[in-house]
């Protein structure tokens, strides 16, 4: 089990290092995509939000429920 975690951490480290060098060389091109990434952030956040902050979706108690 430890071996698979080690390989996962090594692979993630290589990806981060590779992204660093690619972005360093092509920073001007990467900034061109920034407005599109900001626009995509809204629907992506709505997809992965979990819908926990919307008041419980029908689990509201009314005054008549509390009297029973």
Residue pairs with C-beta under 8 A, 6 or more apart in sequence:
23 30
51 57
